Amino acid sequence: MFIFSFLPYLTGLAIDDLLKQKYDMLFLYASALLTAIVFGTLRRLYDTRIFSSIYISKAKDIINTLKKSNLDGKRIISRYQLVGTYTDFFEFTFPTITNIFIGIAVAMFMIFYIKHSLLIIISIYVSLTIFIHAHSSKKSQKIEYQLQHTREDVAHGLAENHDCTQFLDTQKLLMVKKSDIESINWCICDSLSTILDITTILIVCNSGLTIGEITAILLYTSKITEKTNTAFWFFTQIRILQMSDDLLKKSN
């Protein structure tokens, strides 16, 4: 993941080199890509072996806890499905967010290295976007608690052959409410990223930079907006993990 973070800069160097009929940077770029692919494959092969063990260990503990609770069997089954959030977080979310933070940090450093003044604008964008995502995910979490309870109510109602219409209607309203929060969140953040992209283009095209440097900055800016926007997904996963841990330890 660290190697991938430098690829936009290497891309710019390769472009400037090719314009001079040289190929050294292109070979370096290709070598960096190959190295990143090899290490990425090895990491993924190793991850599954580790996190499957974590899942089984956690599942055994949760089963014992739920069996001692006051919940009926149908609700236990519904709640047990939350166990997967633990391994999903450590196998997928944690490596991804590590990659995101490294990518953003390296991108900001490289932009600062190429064009100092852009760092202030990008820092403001990153700070605002992360704050908005964190706030929105917190509001979504409250609704997710309610959604989980309605899912349990539906599972219980089906097992007892009861009418689940009321629970399903409630679930629909909650899903719409959650969607509204997320839609507003993305509207604001997409607007911010659009402003950043336009501002960056205006600045770099009037700064006397080489084509390679302009390419590197635009690629890094694109990487920053992409990775920063995944912060909403990260905060959502954190909230779901908290919710799962809370519900799995409750006895009602």
C-alpha distance (Angstrom), angle and dihedral (degrees) to the residues before:
residue distance angle dihedral
M1 . . .
F2 3.82 . .
I3 3.80 91.2 .
F4 3.81 92.7 50.0
S5 3.81 89.0 55.8
F6 3.81 90.9 66.3
L7 3.80 96.1 47.3
P8 3.85 95.9 94.8
Y9 3.80 90.0 55.3
L10 3.80 91.6 46.5
T11 3.80 88.3 48.6
G12 3.80 89.9 56.3
L13 3.81 92.0 47.6
A14 3.80 90.6 48.9
I15 3.82 91.5 51.3
D16 3.80 92.9 50.1
D17 3.83 89.6 46.2
L18 3.82 93.6 49.7
L19 3.79 90.9 50.1
K20 3.82 85.4 60.1
Q21 3.84 90.8 48.6
K22 3.83 91.5 -108.2
Y23 3.82 126.6 130.6
D24 3.82 106.0 -170.8
M25 3.80 94.9 101.2
L26 3.80 91.7 45.7
F27 3.80 90.4 56.8
L28 3.81 89.8 47.1
Y29 3.82 89.7 50.7
A30 3.82 91.8 50.2
S31 3.82 91.4 47.3
A32 3.82 91.2 51.4
L33 3.82 90.4 51.0
L34 3.80 92.8 49.7
T35 3.81 92.0 48.1
A36 3.80 91.9 49.5
I37 3.82 91.5 50.1
V38 3.82 93.0 50.7
F39 3.80 94.6 48.3
G40 3.81 91.8 43.3
T41 3.80 91.7 54.1
L42 3.80 93.1 48.6
R43 3.81 91.3 49.3
R44 3.80 92.9 52.1
L45 3.81 92.0 49.2
Y46 3.80 90.1 51.6
D47 3.83 95.4 44.2
T48 3.81 96.0 62.1
R49 3.79 93.0 53.6
I50 3.79 92.5 50.9
F51 3.79 100.3 42.6
S52 3.79 96.2 44.0
S53 3.82 86.7 61.6
I54 3.81 90.4 49.8
Y55 3.81 90.3 50.6
I56 3.81 94.2 51.8
S57 3.80 92.5 46.3
K58 3.82 92.8 49.1
A59 3.80 92.2 44.2
K60 3.81 91.5 55.7
D61 3.82 91.7 51.5
I62 3.81 93.1 47.1
I63 3.81 93.0 48.2
N64 3.79 90.7 54.6
T65 3.81 91.2 47.2
L66 3.81 94.0 48.8
K67 3.81 93.2 46.0
K68 3.80 88.7 57.9
S69 3.81 92.8 48.7
N70 3.80 129.1 95.4
L71 3.81 93.3 -115.3
D72 3.79 120.7 118.8
G73 3.80 119.0 -116.3
K74 3.80 96.5 -100.1
R75 3.78 93.8 53.5
I76 3.81 90.8 46.0
I77 3.81 90.4 56.7
S78 3.79 91.8 48.5
R79 3.79 93.0 47.5
Y80 3.81 94.0 44.6
Q81 3.79 89.1 65.6
L82 3.80 87.2 71.9
V83 3.83 90.0 70.8
G84 3.79 89.6 85.2
T85 3.81 90.6 66.5
Y86 3.82 89.9 73.8
T87 3.78 96.6 57.8
D88 3.80 92.9 36.4
F89 3.78 88.6 56.7
F90 3.80 96.5 49.7
E91 3.81 96.4 36.9
F92 3.81 99.6 42.5
T93 3.81 112.7 7.1
F94 3.81 99.8 45.5
P95 3.84 96.6 48.3
T96 3.80 90.2 43.6
I97 3.78 94.6 50.8
T98 3.81 90.4 45.9
N99 3.78 87.8 53.9
I100 3.80 90.0 47.8
F101 3.80 95.3 52.2
I102 3.80 93.0 45.1
G103 3.81 90.2 47.4
I104 3.81 93.3 50.1
A105 3.82 93.2 45.0
V106 3.80 93.6 49.5
A107 3.82 92.1 43.6
M108 3.80 92.1 52.0
F109 3.80 91.5 47.0
M110 3.80 92.7 49.6
I111 3.81 92.4 47.4
F112 3.80 88.8 50.1
Y113 3.81 88.5 49.4
I114 3.82 92.1 52.2
K115 3.82 100.9 34.4
H116 3.83 117.1 8.6
S117 3.79 98.7 -165.8
L118 3.82 94.4 59.3
L119 3.80 92.0 65.3
I120 3.83 92.6 73.6
I121 3.81 93.2 53.8
I122 3.80 93.2 45.1
S123 3.81 92.8 46.8
I124 3.81 90.2 54.6
Y125 3.82 90.5 48.9
V126 3.82 94.0 49.3
S127 3.82 93.2 46.7
L128 3.82 94.3 48.4
T129 3.81 94.0 45.2
I130 3.80 95.0 48.9
F131 3.82 90.9 47.6
I132 3.82 91.8 51.2
H133 3.81 92.4 47.3
A134 3.81 92.4 48.8
H135 3.81 92.1 49.8
S136 3.81 93.8 47.2
S137 3.80 94.3 47.4
K138 3.79 90.1 52.0
K139 3.80 90.4 55.8
S140 3.81 90.4 46.3
Q141 3.79 91.6 52.5
K142 3.81 92.3 62.9
I143 3.78 89.0 56.0
E144 3.81 92.0 45.5
Y145 3.81 89.7 59.5
Q146 3.79 89.2 55.3
L147 3.81 91.8 46.1
Q148 3.79 91.6 53.2
H149 3.80 90.7 52.8
T150 3.81 91.3 50.2
R151 3.82 90.1 50.3
E152 3.78 89.2 53.1
D153 3.79 90.5 47.6
V154 3.81 90.3 52.4
A155 3.81 92.4 48.0
H156 3.81 90.4 49.2
G157 3.82 92.3 45.7
L158 3.79 92.6 51.0
A159 3.79 92.2 49.5
E160 3.81 90.5 50.5
N161 3.84 92.5 42.0
H162 3.83 91.6 -119.3
D163 3.79 128.3 149.5
C164 3.82 108.5 -89.1
T165 3.81 97.7 -176.6
Q166 3.80 94.9 107.9
F167 3.80 92.7 49.6
L168 3.81 92.0 48.5
D169 3.81 92.1 49.1
T170 3.80 89.8 51.0
Q171 3.79 89.6 48.5
K172 3.81 90.9 52.8
L173 3.81 92.4 51.7
L174 3.80 91.4 49.2
M175 3.80 92.1 48.8
V176 3.81 91.1 51.7
K177 3.80 91.1 48.1
K178 3.79 91.1 50.5
S179 3.80 91.1 47.2
D180 3.82 91.1 52.4
I181 3.80 91.1 54.5
E182 3.80 92.2 49.0
S183 3.81 93.2 45.2
I184 3.80 92.3 54.8
N185 3.81 89.1 45.7
W186 3.80 92.5 54.7
C187 3.79 93.1 43.1
I188 3.80 91.1 57.8
C189 3.81 95.0 42.9
D190 3.81 94.1 45.7
S191 3.79 88.7 51.6
L192 3.81 90.5 51.8
S193 3.81 92.4 49.1
T194 3.81 90.6 49.4
I195 3.81 90.9 52.5
L196 3.82 89.7 48.4
D197 3.81 93.2 50.0
I198 3.82 94.0 49.6
T199 3.81 92.9 44.6
T200 3.80 91.9 49.2
I201 3.81 92.7 49.9
L202 3.81 91.5 50.3
I203 3.81 92.3 49.5
V204 3.83 100.0 44.7
C205 3.79 94.5 44.4
N206 3.81 90.0 57.7
S207 3.81 98.9 42.0
G208 3.80 103.1 81.9
L209 3.80 93.0 -115.0
T210 3.80 124.4 153.2
I211 3.80 120.9 -103.5
G212 3.79 89.5 -107.4
E213 3.81 92.7 51.8
I214 3.81 91.7 48.3
T215 3.82 89.9 49.2
A216 3.82 91.6 49.3
I217 3.82 92.8 49.8
L218 3.80 93.5 47.9
L219 3.82 91.4 47.9
Y220 3.80 91.4 48.6
T221 3.81 91.5 47.4
S222 3.80 90.0 51.0
K223 3.81 89.9 48.4
I224 3.82 91.0 50.5
T225 3.81 94.1 51.2
E226 3.80 91.2 46.0
K227 3.80 95.4 47.8
T228 3.82 94.9 40.4
N229 3.79 90.9 54.1
T230 3.81 90.2 55.8
A231 3.80 86.0 65.8
F232 3.81 87.3 86.1
W233 3.80 89.6 58.6
F234 3.81 90.0 47.4
F235 3.80 94.3 50.8
T236 3.80 89.5 45.7
Q237 3.80 90.8 53.8
I238 3.80 90.4 49.1
R239 3.82 90.4 52.3
I240 3.81 92.0 47.6
L241 3.80 90.5 50.0
Q242 3.80 90.3 50.8
M243 3.78 91.1 47.9
S244 3.81 92.5 48.0
D245 3.79 92.2 49.4
D246 3.79 90.5 48.7
L247 3.81 95.7 48.4
L248 3.80 95.1 42.9
K249 3.78 91.0 55.5
K250 3.79 95.3 46.4
S251 3.76 121.1 94.1
N252 3.80 95.6 -150.4
